[in-house]
């Protein structure tokens, strides 16, 4: 998945765990439960997935500097605020459960074979390369400009039970 999709998945997980409406982390209100959930999702995205601050800001429809605030105040909030601590523990536990349910590939060759068996096609005349990473394994799929969005969708379907990232190179 792309970094943006990874962070959106973290936000969806956070809202589900906290019983908030889907997409509520972008709301402009400052109610405690939404603000806490937004902070927790951001911190998990920063520390667990190494998601860039610009992506977090874009998804949350906030300024990039808010992620610095969430990172800086995490330790103090975790130590002194029961609501924040309980939210963080609950969401992080669920996040870890979801991550450990997904597999990773051992070798790039194994991953490429899996992709090719699951309707991901390579083009002989390639304009674009898709770099797929799963664990320590990585492979390159060659595709054309006209077909790359279809191939990305095929990769998403083939890799739905795996932890992965896609980079367009």
Phi, psi and omega in degrees: 000158176281167180299322179295315178295323177299315181290324176298323178295321177296317178297317178296318177299316181298314180294323178295312181297322183272357179071028179265158176298143179301133181083007185286347180290344178268355178302147182274359180282165184243036177295148189300317184292322179287318180296319178294315179298320178298317180295316180296313180299318179297314181296319178295319177299318180293313189270324184270324184248356183053042180283132181298148180301325180297324179290316178300315180298318181295315181294319181276356182057048179230176174281150181301331183294339180296329179292328175296319179298313180299320180292317182293323185268356184303309184299315180294314179297319181296323182284321191251343187245111181299320181298312180297313182300313180296320178296312182299313181297316181297314182289317180297320178298314179295320178300314179296321177300315181294316181297316183285344174288334183270145180268168171230161179269151179274317182234155177294325179296318178298317179294316181297319177299318178299315180297315181294328177285345183245046170068020171264122185249148175256148179255140177289325177257097187257137172258331188227145175244136174254120178260116181252130182237131177220110186066232177266356181271147175211152176213163180245132174247125180269131181215173180258164179300322183286337186248356189295327180292325175294320180292325177297317177298319178296321177296316180301317179293318182292329186256015186299335179260014183235152174271122187205167171224152177239132173236137177266122181235000000 
